[in-house]
Amino acid sequence: MRIDHVYATVRTILRTNMDVVVLSIIYSLIVIFGGIGVYLAEHEHPGANITTLRDALWWGIVTIATVGYGDYYPVTAIGRIIAIFMMLSGIGIFVLLVGSLSQRRLQRTESRFKKSKAGLLSHEDKLAVKNKIQEIEKLRGVDRDLDFPLMV
C-alpha cells in the first residue's frame, strides 16, 4: 500500500516537473564527472589542494553553484579547463531553470486569462450588438426629427 503511494507521488512529480528533474540529473552528472576529472588531474600534482575524491566533489558542488569559496581550487591546466566548463554549466543550468519556471508561470497566467475571457462576447456578437445600437439610434433620430429638433 505504501509503495503504491510513493510510486504515485514520484510519477506525479516526474510528470509535472520533468524539466526540473532533467536539469537536476544533468547538474548531478556534471558535479560527479567534473569532480572525478579534477581529482584525476590534481591528486598527484605537487602543490595541489584537491587530493581526495571528497574534496573534489565538494569543489564540484561549490564551483557549479558559482559560489567559489576558494578553499579548494585546481592548479593544473586540465583542472582549470574542467573548472571553466563547470562554471559555465552552472550558469547555464540556472538560466534554463529560471526560464522553465517563468514559462510555466506564463502558461498558467495565459490559461487563467483565456478562462476569464471565455465569458466575453465574440466578434460576431459584438457586431450584432453594434448593428442593433445603430438601428436604435436611427429610430430615435427619426422620432426626434418628428417631435422636436435635435439639440446639440
DRENDO-1510 file (C-alpha; in Angstrom, 1 decimal, always signed):
<recs>
REC; n; res; u; v; w
REC; 1; MET; +0.0; +0.0; +0.0 .
REC; 2; ARG; +2.7; +2.4; +0.9 .
REC; 3; ILE; +4.8; +1.6; -2.1 .
REC; 4; ASP; +1.9; +2.5; -4.4 .
REC; 5; HIS; +1.6; +5.9; -2.7 .
REC; 6; VAL; +5.3; +6.5; -3.2 .
REC; 7; TYR; +5.2; +5.4; -6.8 .
REC; 8; ALA; +2.2; +7.6; -7.5 .
REC; 9; THR; +3.9; +10.6; -5.9 .
REC; 10; VAL; +7.1; +10.0; -7.9 .
REC; 11; ARG; +5.1; +9.6; -11.1 .
REC; 12; THR; +3.2; +12.9; -10.4 .
REC; 13; ILE; +6.5; +14.8; -9.7 .
REC; 14; LEU; +8.1; +13.4; -12.9 .
REC; 15; ARG; +5.0; +14.3; -15.0 .
REC; 16; THR; +4.6; +17.8; -13.7 .
REC; 17; ASN; +8.3; +18.8; -13.1 .
REC; 18; MET; +10.1; +16.9; -15.8 .
REC; 19; ASP; +12.2; +19.8; -16.8 .
REC; 20; VAL; +13.4; +20.3; -13.2 .
REC; 21; VAL; +14.1; +16.6; -12.9 .
REC; 22; VAL; +16.2; +16.6; -16.1 .
REC; 23; LEU; +18.1; +19.7; -15.0 .
REC; 24; SER; +18.8; +18.1; -11.6 .
REC; 25; ILE; +20.1; +14.9; -13.2 .
REC; 26; ILE; +22.4; +16.9; -15.6 .
REC; 27; TYR; +23.6; +19.0; -12.6 .
REC; 28; SER; +24.4; +15.9; -10.6 .
REC; 29; LEU; +26.2; +14.3; -13.5 .
REC; 30; ILE; +28.3; +17.3; -14.2 .
REC; 31; VAL; +29.3; +17.6; -10.5 .
REC; 32; ILE; +30.2; +13.9; -10.3 .
REC; 33; PHE; +32.2; +13.7; -13.5 .
REC; 34; GLY; +33.7; +17.1; -13.1 .
REC; 35; GLY; +34.8; +16.2; -9.6 .
REC; 36; ILE; +36.2; +12.9; -10.7 .
REC; 37; GLY; +38.0; +14.6; -13.6 .
REC; 38; VAL; +39.6; +17.3; -11.3 .
REC; 39; TYR; +40.5; +14.6; -8.8 .
REC; 40; LEU; +42.3; +12.6; -11.5 .
REC; 41; ALA; +44.1; +15.7; -12.8 .
REC; 42; GLU; +45.0; +17.1; -9.4 .
REC; 43; HIS; +45.6; +14.4; -6.8 .
REC; 44; GLU; +49.2; +13.6; -7.8 .
REC; 45; HIS; +50.3; +17.1; -8.7 .
REC; 46; PRO; +52.6; +18.8; -6.2 .
REC; 47; GLY; +51.1; +21.8; -4.6 .
REC; 48; ALA; +47.5; +20.6; -5.4 .
REC; 49; ASN; +45.0; +21.1; -2.6 .
REC; 50; ILE; +42.4; +18.8; -4.1 .
REC; 51; THR; +43.9; +15.5; -3.1 .
REC; 52; THR; +40.8; +13.4; -2.1 .
REC; 53; LEU; +37.7; +12.5; -4.0 .
REC; 54; ARG; +35.7; +14.0; -1.2 .
REC; 55; ASP; +37.5; +17.3; -1.7 .
REC; 56; ALA; +37.0; +17.1; -5.5 .
REC; 57; LEU; +33.2; +16.5; -5.2 .
REC; 58; TRP; +32.9; +19.4; -2.7 .
REC; 59; TRP; +34.8; +21.6; -5.1 .
REC; 60; GLY; +32.5; +20.5; -7.9 .
REC; 61; ILE; +29.4; +21.4; -6.0 .
REC; 62; VAL; +30.8; +24.8; -4.9 .
REC; 63; THR; +32.1; +25.5; -8.4 .
REC; 64; ILE; +28.9; +24.6; -10.4 .
REC; 65; ALA; +26.9; +26.7; -7.9 .
REC; 66; THR; +29.3; +29.6; -8.8 .
REC; 67; VAL; +29.9; +30.2; -5.1 .
REC; 68; GLY; +33.7; +29.6; -5.2 .
REC; 69; TYR; +34.7; +29.7; -1.6 .
REC; 70; GLY; +38.4; +29.4; -2.5 .
REC; 71; ASP; +39.2; +26.6; -0.1 .
REC; 72; TYR; +39.8; +24.2; -3.0 .
REC; 73; TYR; +40.9; +25.2; -6.5 .
REC; 74; PRO; +42.6; +23.4; -9.4 .
REC; 75; VAL; +46.3; +24.2; -10.1 .
REC; 76; THR; +46.8; +22.2; -13.3 .
REC; 77; ALA; +45.7; +23.3; -16.8 .
REC; 78; ILE; +43.3; +20.4; -17.2 .
REC; 79; GLY; +41.8; +21.0; -13.8 .
REC; 80; ARG; +41.2; +24.7; -14.7 .
REC; 81; ILE; +39.6; +23.8; -18.1 .
REC; 82; ILE; +37.2; +21.5; -16.2 .
REC; 83; ALA; +36.6; +24.3; -13.8 .
REC; 84; ILE; +35.7; +26.7; -16.6 .
REC; 85; PHE; +33.3; +24.1; -18.1 .
REC; 86; MET; +31.7; +23.6; -14.7 .
REC; 87; MET; +31.3; +27.3; -14.0 .
REC; 88; LEU; +29.6; +27.9; -17.4 .
REC; 89; SER; +27.4; +24.8; -16.9 .
REC; 90; GLY; +26.3; +26.1; -13.5 .
REC; 91; ILE; +25.3; +29.4; -15.1 .
REC; 92; GLY; +23.6; +27.7; -18.0 .
REC; 93; ILE; +21.6; +25.3; -15.8 .
REC; 94; PHE; +20.4; +28.2; -13.6 .
REC; 95; VAL; +19.3; +30.2; -16.7 .
REC; 96; LEU; +17.4; +27.1; -18.0 .
REC; 97; LEU; +15.7; +26.6; -14.7 .
REC; 98; VAL; +14.6; +30.2; -14.4 .
REC; 99; GLY; +13.4; +30.1; -18.0 .
REC; 100; SER; +11.5; +26.9; -17.4 .
REC; 101; LEU; +9.8; +28.2; -14.3 .
REC; 102; SER; +8.9; +31.5; -15.9 .
REC; 103; GLN; +7.5; +29.7; -18.9 .
REC; 104; ARG; +5.3; +27.6; -16.6 .
REC; 105; ARG; +4.1; +30.7; -14.8 .
REC; 106; LEU; +3.3; +32.4; -18.1 .
REC; 107; GLN; +1.3; +29.4; -19.3 .
REC; 108; ARG; -0.7; +29.4; -16.1 .
REC; 109; THR; -1.4; +33.1; -16.4 .
REC; 110; GLU; -2.5; +32.7; -20.0 .
REC; 111; SER; -4.8; +29.8; -19.2 .
REC; 112; ARG; -6.4; +31.9; -16.5 .
REC; 113; PHE; -6.8; +34.8; -18.9 .
REC; 114; LYS; -8.4; +32.6; -21.5 .
REC; 115; LYS; -10.9; +31.2; -18.9 .
REC; 116; SER; -11.8; +34.8; -17.9 .
REC; 117; LYS; -12.0; +35.9; -21.5 .
REC; 118; ALA; -14.4; +33.0; -22.3 .
REC; 119; GLY; -17.3; +35.0; -20.7 .
REC; 120; LEU; -16.8; +37.9; -23.1 .
REC; 121; LEU; -18.6; +38.5; -26.3 .
REC; 122; SER; -17.3; +37.0; -29.6 .
REC; 123; HIS; -16.6; +39.2; -32.6 .
REC; 124; GLU; -19.8; +38.3; -34.3 .
REC; 125; ASP; -21.8; +39.1; -31.1 .
REC; 126; LYS; -20.1; +42.5; -30.9 .
REC; 127; LEU; -21.0; +43.3; -34.5 .
REC; 128; ALA; -24.6; +42.2; -33.9 .
REC; 129; VAL; -24.9; +44.5; -30.8 .
REC; 130; LYS; -23.3; +47.4; -32.7 .
REC; 131; ASN; -25.8; +47.0; -35.6 .
REC; 132; LYS; -28.7; +46.9; -33.1 .
REC; 133; ILE; -27.4; +50.1; -31.4 .
REC; 134; GLN; -27.1; +51.8; -34.8 .
REC; 135; GLU; -30.7; +50.7; -35.7 .
REC; 136; ILE; -32.0; +52.1; -32.4 .
REC; 137; GLU; -30.1; +55.3; -32.9 .
REC; 138; LYS; -31.7; +55.7; -36.4 .
REC; 139; LEU; -35.1; +55.1; -35.0 .
REC; 140; ARG; -34.5; +57.6; -32.2 .
REC; 141; GLY; -33.2; +60.1; -34.7 .
REC; 142; VAL; -36.4; +59.7; -36.8 .
REC; 143; ASP; -38.6; +60.1; -33.8 .
REC; 144; ARG; -36.8; +63.1; -32.6 .
REC; 145; ASP; -37.0; +64.7; -36.0 .
REC; 146; LEU; -40.7; +64.3; -36.0 .
REC; 147; ASP; -41.2; +65.6; -32.4 .
REC; 148; PHE; -38.7; +68.3; -32.0 .
REC; 149; PRO; -35.4; +69.4; -33.4 .
REC; 150; LEU; -32.3; +67.7; -32.2 .
REC; 151; MET; -30.4; +69.8; -29.7 .
REC; 152; VAL; -26.7; +69.5; -29.7 .
</recs>
